[in-house]
Amino acid sequence: MQVAVALSRIDIVWENLFPLEQHRIVQLLVERVVVSQQELRVQLHRNGIEHFALDVVRAAGGKSVPAAAGEALA
């Protein structure tokens, strides 16, 4: 539940993050951005939000991260 709350408030937290941390989060989530005169296409990493959520949990103490989830990312 804490992860959902943290993710739902990312806009509030975002402006207080250092640019390096903002960059790291964007790299976790976004795989590719294509810009043309006709469109803007953003391709997300398949597991990006999962990795980001696990980072949030770990930063909060990491006690609620299931071992299997951590092993899957290794």
C-alpha positions as CSV (number, residue, x, y, z in Angstrom):
1,M,0.0,0.0,0.0
2,Q,2.9,2.4,0.8
3,V,4.2,1.9,-2.7
4,A,0.9,2.8,-4.3
5,V,0.7,6.0,-2.2
6,A,4.3,6.9,-3.0
7,L,3.8,6.3,-6.7
8,S,0.5,8.3,-6.7
9,R,2.4,11.3,-5.3
10,I,5.4,11.2,-7.6
11,D,4.5,14.6,-9.0
12,I,4.9,16.2,-5.5
13,V,8.1,14.4,-4.8
14,W,9.5,14.9,-8.3
15,E,10.2,18.6,-8.0
16,N,12.2,17.9,-4.8
17,L,14.5,15.3,-6.3
18,F,18.0,16.0,-7.5
19,P,18.3,16.0,-11.3
20,L,20.5,12.9,-11.1
21,E,17.8,11.0,-9.3
22,Q,15.1,12.2,-11.7
23,H,17.3,11.0,-14.6
24,R,17.8,7.6,-12.9
25,I,14.0,7.2,-12.5
26,V,13.3,8.2,-16.1
27,Q,15.9,5.6,-17.3
28,L,14.2,2.9,-15.2
29,L,10.8,3.7,-16.8
30,V,11.5,4.9,-20.4
31,E,13.1,2.7,-23.0
32,R,12.8,4.9,-26.0
33,V,11.3,8.2,-27.2
34,V,10.7,8.9,-30.8
35,V,9.8,12.4,-32.0
36,S,8.6,13.2,-35.5
37,Q,6.5,15.9,-37.0
38,Q,3.5,13.6,-36.9
39,E,3.9,12.0,-33.4
40,L,5.6,11.7,-30.1
41,R,6.0,8.0,-29.2
42,V,7.2,6.9,-25.7
43,Q,8.1,3.2,-25.3
44,L,8.3,2.1,-21.6
45,H,10.5,-0.7,-20.2
46,R,8.4,-3.8,-19.7
47,N,9.3,-4.1,-16.0
48,G,10.2,-0.5,-15.4
49,I,7.4,0.3,-13.0
50,E,8.1,-2.9,-11.1
51,H,11.8,-2.0,-10.7
52,F,10.8,1.5,-9.6
53,A,8.3,0.2,-7.1
54,L,10.9,-2.1,-5.6
55,D,13.3,0.8,-5.3
56,V,10.7,2.7,-3.4
57,V,10.0,-0.2,-1.1
58,R,13.8,-0.7,-0.5
59,A,14.3,3.0,0.2
60,A,11.4,2.7,2.8
61,G,13.1,-0.2,4.6
62,G,12.7,-3.1,2.2
63,K,10.9,-5.3,4.7
64,S,7.8,-5.9,2.5
65,V,9.7,-7.0,-0.6
66,P,9.0,-10.7,-1.3
67,A,12.3,-12.7,-1.8
68,A,11.0,-14.1,-5.1
69,A,10.5,-10.6,-6.5
70,G,14.0,-9.6,-5.6
71,E,15.4,-12.8,-7.1
72,A,13.6,-12.3,-10.3
73,L,15.3,-8.9,-10.8
74,A,18.8,-10.1,-10.1
